[in-house]
Amino acid sequence: MKKSHICALALILALSMTACGGADSSNSASSGSTSDETSAEVSSMPSDDASAEGTDEQEDTTASAGSSEEPLSGPAPVNWSDEEFKVEESNVTCIFRTPDEVTVTALGISLDASQNTLLLPMNFQNHTDNTISVRIEDATINGYRVGAYLSTKVEPQSELNQDLVLKLDDIAGSGITGPDSISFDLWVKNYDTNDVYIDGEIYRFNPVYGAEINVPERRSSATEVVLYEDENCAMILLEPAMVDGSDIINGCRCYIENKMDIALRLNWDEMAANGYMIDNAFSEFLLPGAKAYCYFSFDADELKDCGIGEVQKLDLLFRAYDANDIHADDYARTYVSVYMPGVSAADVVIPDRKTEGESVVLDTDEVTFVVYDSFADGSDRYGINCYIQNKTDTTIRFALSELDIDGVANDYFHWEQLVTGNAAIYRTIYISSRDLDESIDITNMQVLTPKIRVYDENDYEKDDYVNDKYVIQR
């Protein structure tokens, strides 16, 4: 568990009175228990109010979707306009409490307007006879996450000055107008042996002595959707967006919050949009007590390949876990079905599968497997485009093995794919010559006979849905 630190000394050098200060009052994790894996379908209807920080009342996230086709009344629409972010440059000197091997000092703050970054000059003194590495990866301003970067090494018995660079673009629209409090994680190691002197401890620097720390209430939307919220963390969908130059709705702006006194990582797995699994890697790190605005998005071309005109519904496995202990139990592990802001169940369009050139290999009450065209990818790989539909309510694993090609057995071949409940996916099965008998010409295969096994990913003791050989005629 990471400790929070305050400055041990503040030397006031600026014209206006400024100083280091402020510390978290608790160094222990929140009492929230690890949640069991559950399922919930979340309505796109708004919450009754825009919850401010520290508010105990939370929206019931188990409401059934589509209970009303019209958005209910709610908070005012999102307003991302900001007051001007102002920085009074100063030469504040702040010495942090650190182990005897190293002394860390903040040397003031300044604004680099050309890069829209806040600079925190740092001094590192190495009191050991070994080279040390120093790294800062994450930071907050007034409790909101900002991108941070500092990485350097300090020679034995010497000191080094280097700026900690904070990206102000990350708090655009947050309502923060100045840096009342800055927190960051610090990692210091022996450069040669990796022995740890400071292991991601959290340090805080208050540039203005006695100043009230302005932690703005989160922005809200009349159609916002609570994807997940409990005593440990929250993720709120605020408004759909066209991200990365897309011409369709392929993403969403979100608010996320870590309510615990440990660093959390929020992510999702097994994600489907409008009934189709889409490649998407949502994974966000939050320092203890941190909040952030962020985007998630999907590749617009992949959406169009699936026939999706805009993202309207998400089905996913939401997770929140200790960012520094991946072996600990998750604080949240929940299957969620959620409609995008402003969307109801009646609006959702789930595209039919492609039929041109299809060959149905198997079709049961639980799964459909269809192959389309195939192609030689160079001289050592063969690809088969396919479609897999999961008709069950649970995640399945679809696996191919024991592949016979034109009567020749190939026991080394294996390919598998997870498909979330009630979703489909387009994929390409690749067969490598490295997995095949040397007598096989991978560019001239005619009849492929794999063993297909389909089973419940969450219950290995349940009987397989499919476990047999099937013919793929090329």
N, C-alpha and C positions, 0 to 999 in steps of 0.2 A: 504494500500500500504506500502510495507516495505521500510525503509530508509537504505542507505548505510553509513557506518561509517568508519572513519580512526582512527589510533592511535593518542592519544593526546600528548604522550611523548615518546621519544626514548632515552634510555640510552645505549650508545655504550660500550660494555664490551668485545667484541671479538677482536682478533688481527687485523683482517681485518675490514674495516669500513662497518658496517651493521646497518640498522635502519628500523623502521616501516614507512609506507607511502603509498600513493596512495589512491584515492577515486574516485568513480564514479561521473561524472560531472552532472548527472541528476537524480532526484528522482521521476520522473513522468513516467507513462506508455507511450509506443510508441503510435503514433497517429493512428495506423492501426485500421480500423473499424471492428466491428464484421461481419463476412461473413455469407451470407445466405447459406442454405444447397443447394449444387450443385452436379452435377455429372461430372466426367471427366474420360476418358480412357487414360492411360499414356503409351506411347511407351517405349520399352526397349532400344531404341537407345540412345547413349550417348549424353551428352551436348557437346557444341563446345569447352568449356574450363573448367578447374578445377577452379571454382570460389574461389577467395581468400576472406578473411574476409573484409567486407566493400564494396565489388563489387556490383554495382547496377544491372548489367545485370543478368537475370535469364532465365532458359530454359522455353520455352512454354510447360506447362504440359497438354495442351489440344490436342496435336497431336494424330492422330488416330493410334491405335496399328497395328503393322504388315505392316507399310508403306514400309519397306524394309526387305528382309529376311536376309541380311548380315549386321553385325554391321558396322556403319560408323566409320571413323577415329576419334580419340579423345585423351584424356589425356593418359599418360603412365599408365601401369597397377599399381594396388595398391602395394606399397612396405611397408610392416609392420616392416622392420628392423629399429632399433633405435640406435642412439648414446647412449653412456653410461649416465645414469642419475647420476649426481654428486651432493653431498651435502657437503658444508663446514659447519661443526657443529659450532654453536655459542651460546653465552649466551645473545643474544639480549633480552632486557626488553622493553616491549611495553604495555602501559596502554591505554585501550580503553575508549572512551567516553560512559559512561553508566549512568542510573538513580542513584539517591543517595542511593538507597537500596543495591546496589551491586557494587563492583569493580572487573573488569576482566583484567588480565594481561597475556600477552604471555611471556614466559620465554626462548625463543630460539627455535632451531630446531635441530633434530638429525635423523639419518637414522638407522633403524633396518633392516640390510641386510638379516638376517635370515628369517624374515617374509615379506620382501619387502614392508615395511611400512615406512612412514615419521611420526615422532613423534613431536608434538608441545606441550610442557609442558605448562599447564595453571594454574594460581592461581586465585581462586575465594574467595572474601571476602564478607561475609554476614554482613551487618550493621543493620539488623533488629532484632527484638526479636522473630522471627519465623523461623522455618526451611524452607529453600528454596530448590527447585529442579532445577537442571541445565542440559540442554540437547543440544547437537549439532547433527544434523542428516545429513546434506548435506554440501559439500565443493567443492571448485575448486582449481586447481593449474594452474596458467597462463591461466585462463579462461576455462579450461577443467574439467569436473566433475570427482571427485574421491569419492569413498566410504569413509564415515566418521563415527566415533563413539565416543561419550562421553556422559555418563549419570551418574549423581551422585546427592547427596544432601549435603547441608552444614548446620551445626547446627547454632543456633542463636549466633550472635556476635562472629563468628569464621571464620577461613579461611581453605581452602583445596587446595592441589595441585593434579592435575590429567592430564594425557596425552590425547590430542586429537590425535587419530590414523587415518592416511590417507592411503588408500590402493593404492599403486603405480601400481598394475596390471591394474587398470582401465584406466591408461593413456599410457599403453604399445602401441607403434606404433604411438603415437600422434606427435612425434618429439620433445617433451619437454625434455630438458637436465638438468634442474635444477629448483628449486622452487623460481622463481622471485617474485611471488605474490600469496598469499593464501587468499581465501575468505571463509566464513562459516556463516551459520545461527545460531542464539543463542536464546534459549528459557529459561527464568527464571520465576518461579512461586512460590507462597506460597505453601509449600508442603501440608498443611492441608486444605486450603480453595480454592486453585487453582487461587487465585488472581494473575494477570499477571503483572510482572515487565518489562520483555523484551519479546516481542511477535514475535519471528522469525526474528528479525532485522539482516541485513547483515553487517558483519564486515570484514575488509580487513587488512592484515598484509604483508608488504614487507620486507622480511628478509635482503635484501642487499640494503643499502642506495644508491640511485642514479642509481641503475641498470636498464637497459632497460628491460622491460617485454617482453619476447619472447612468442608470441601467434602464434603458427605455423599455416600455411594454412592447410586446411583439406586435407586428402589423397583423391586421385581420382582413377577412374577406366575407362578404355576405353569403358566399357559396362554399366557404372553406370546408375541408373534410378532415376529420381526425383519423388518420391512418392507424395510429397507435398512441395511447397515453396511459401511464400509470404513475406510481410514486417514484419510479426510477428514471424514466425518460419519456420523451414525446416526439412524434413526427406528425406535422400538420401539412396537408396539401393546400396551398393558398390560391394559386391560379394557374391554369394551363398556359403553355407557352410554345412558341416555335423556336427551337434551340439549334444552334450551329448552322444558321442560314437555311433551315428547313422551310418549305412552303406548306407544310401541314402541321397540325398540332402533334408534336412528337415528344413533349416533355412537360415539366411542371416546376414551378417555383415552390419551395418548401421551407418550413421552419422546423428546426430540430433542437432539442434541448437535453442536456445531461443534468439530471437533478441529484446525482450522487457525488460523493467525495472521492471517487476514483475515476480514472480515465475510462471512457466507454468507447466502443466501436459499434455503430449502428449499420446494419446491412440487410440485404435481402437475397434470398436464393429462390430457385424454382419459379421464376417470374414469367407470367403470361400477360399479354395485352390483347384485349378483345378476343380472347380464346386461343391465341397463338403464342407459343413460347418464343421470346425474342432475346437476343443477346443483349444483356444489360448488366453492368457491374456497378451497383450502388453500394458504396462502403465509405462511411464518414467517421472520422476520429474526433472526439470531443474531450478536452481537458475537464477536470472536475468542475462541475457547476456551470460549464460553458453553454452558450446558445449560439446558433448560427442560422443564416439563410443560405440556401444552396439550391441547385437545380439537379434534377435527374432527366435524362433524355434517352431516346432510342434512335437508332440509325433510320433515317427517313426512307432510304432505299429498301431496307429490309422490311419495313412496314408495308411499303407499296408492293413488294414481292409477295407478301401474304394477303394482299387485297385490302389492307387497312387504310382508310382515308384519314382517320385521326384516332389517337388513343382516347378511349372512352371508359374502359374498365381494366383494372389491374387485379390479378390473382397472384399472391406471392407468399413466401415464408419470411416473415419479419423476425430479425434477431437483434438482440442487444447483449453485449458481453464485455467482460473485463479486457480492455485493450492490451494489458500487460500480463495477462494469464489466460492463454487460449484454452487451457485445460480445465478452467473453472466452469461451473455450471452457468448456463445462460441466464441473464436476468429477464429476458423475454425471448420466447420462441413460439411464434403464433402464426398460423395460417390466416390470411386476411383477404377478403374480397372487397374491393373499394371502387366506387365510381369517381371519376375525375370531377373537380369542382364544376358545378352547373349542369351535370349530367345525371339523368335518372335511368332506371332499368329499361324504360321504353325507348330510350335514345340509342341504345347500344346496338351496333351492327357487327355480327360475327360472320366473316366471309365464308362462303362455301369453298371446299378444296378444289384445286385445279383438276380438271378432268382430261385435258388434252394430252394424249400420249401415255395415259396411265395404264398400269397393269396391277390389278388387285391381287396381292399375294395371300393375305389372310384378312378375314373380316368376321369378328366374333362380337358377343355382347359387350366385351370389355375393351377390345382394341381393334383398330384397322391399320393395316400396313400396305402401302401402295408404292410401287416403284415407277419412275419415269424414264428419262433417257440415261444412258451411260456413256462414258468417255474414257479414253486413255490419257492420263495426265503425265506426259513424258513416257519414258521407256520402263519406269519402275513402279508406277502407281496407276490404279484404275479406280474411277469414281462412279457411283450410282446415286442419282438424285432420288430422294424418297420422301414420303409423308407418313407420319405416325400420329394416330389419334387415340387418346386415352379417354374412354367413355366411363371410367369409374370416378369416384369422388376422392380417391387417394392418389398419391404420387406412385407411378410405376417405373420400373427399370426394364428397358427393352434391350435384350442382348442377343447378338449373333456370334456363333462359334462353330467349331467342327465343320468347317466349310469344305464341301466337295466341289471340285471344278472339273467338269467333263469327266467325271468318274474317278478323279484323283483326290485322295484325302489330304487335307491341309489342317493339321491339328493346332498350329500356332496362331491361326487367325482368331482375333477377338475384337468385337466392336460393340459399344453399348451407349445408351442414351436415356437420361431421366426425362419423364414427361409428367408435368404436374396434373392434378385432377381436373377432369373435364376440359382438357386443352389439347391442342394439336401442335405439330412442329414440322417444318421442312428442314431436312438435313441431307448432307452428302456422305455416303458410306465410302470410305477409302480403303482399298485393298492394296497392300504393298507387296512387291515381289519378294521382299525379305521374309515375309510370312508364308510363302508358297513353296511348293515343291519345285526344284530347279527345272523340271521337265515342262513346266507350264509356261506358255507364251501369254503374258498378261495382256497383250494387245489383241488377242484372238480367242477370248473365252466365249463359250456358247451357253452352257447350262451350269448355273450355280445353285448348289443345294446346301444352304446353311441350316444349322439347328437354331431355332428361334425360341428363346425363353423370355417370358414376360411374367413379372411377379410384383407383389406389393412391396415397395421400398421401405415402408414403415412397419411391416409385419412379416418377417422372414419365415415364420412358422406356418403361415397361411399357404394353402395349395397354390401352385403356379396357375396363372391364367392360361398360359400357353407354354408347352415344352415339347417341341416336335420338329421334324425336318420339313422344310418347304422348298419348293422349286422356284427359282427365278430364271426365266427363259429370256436370253438376250438375242 
